[in-house]
Amino acid sequence: MEDIMFTSGFNFEGYHITKYYGVFTGEAVIGTGPISELKANWSDVLGINNKAFCDKLDIVEGDAIVALKENVSRHTHANAIIGVDIDFNMFANNLISVIVNGTAVKIEKDKIKEEYSKILDCPVMDYNFSIDIRPCKARFYISDSKPTLMQLQVYSYSPKFLSAMQFDLSVNTLLGDQYKVTDMILADFKIDQEQSTKTIGVYQSERMPIELPISNFRAIESVNINVKKYKQGQEIGKPAYANTVVSFPVTALIQLKKRYGDDAVSEIFETDDTWTCACGYQNSLVLDHCSLCHRQKGETICGDPQETIEKYSLYHTILDEVQPLGSAKEILEGLKRHQGEIPDEIIEKIEKMATNEAMFGNMKRDCIQYLEQQLPH
Ligand SMILES: [Zn+2]
């Protein structure tokens, strides 16, 4: 009985429900003692902040919950109770009864991570600042024996609960191919309390099976998501403008997200009369919080943001180019093609390693490590 979990909600994070046993009740009764002298009706009594009385209520509530758990374990093999609801009743003879209701269920730990051999996170390469939600990341669950599943991470800049979203999806592969699926619908989002802040809600969608004419899902590098409609609270939202596509490579976008958060699509920078937020929204310089994502402006970068981003992508291109080469000597030759684009001292250093190679053996590993350290942080 001890390990029966209970919640007023209807699910447990990391578990799924495998069996419902129906609604069960637990009841406890106590005398109100001196409280009865108040001769107030029940709703008045609830409004009174009387410590002794509240303590009494807590105890009787605890008793009722124990009674509910006993009742459930006597009649079922349930290991959890969901939708727990507590009712108080007062009787004429100064007795208070507490009745606790809940649905007994059997829950099991999600085995999703064990069942899928590969979990692949891919950034979303476009965004739309005319809506206050932002799909940021697509997670693919890949297995040799099961259909691939996709789960979306969506940021919301509104306090209203996101309940559904309709969108077109494009999946981009490492080899430059693109596969499209139109009018997908997600209707089950859970808010991630750990990642959410006061102003930004982080949502995880349900995991939905996805079929694509692609032989290996491991080749997926990024996705584009064109939101068509979404439901937030009671309202249906639609974008007023077309999407903006991120203008730099996946590797640079991942760096940005590490710095500013998963919804980031831009450096934070100032121009003469606006500042651009990490979410991509251009704000007037008089504002110190972003009007879309409510981020504080904080420190803006010096210099041209496009230049910083291009620097990222150049360094990553160079790293990609030199990775398959066999020696410091070959890497030096490769780098010389970028003379003028990268600082001379980098080339000089690699030149030294190439010279040392005759004495110390292959220096490829040292070269790559050095080049990785030179990446802008
Ligand atoms: Zn913003």
Boltz pocket constraint, residues with backbone or C-beta under 6 A from the ligand:
constraints:
  - pocket:
      binder: B
      contacts: [[A, 277], [A, 278], [A, 279], [A, 280], [A, 281], [A, 290], [A, 291], [A, 292], [A, 293], [A, 294], [A, 295]]
      max_distance: 6.0
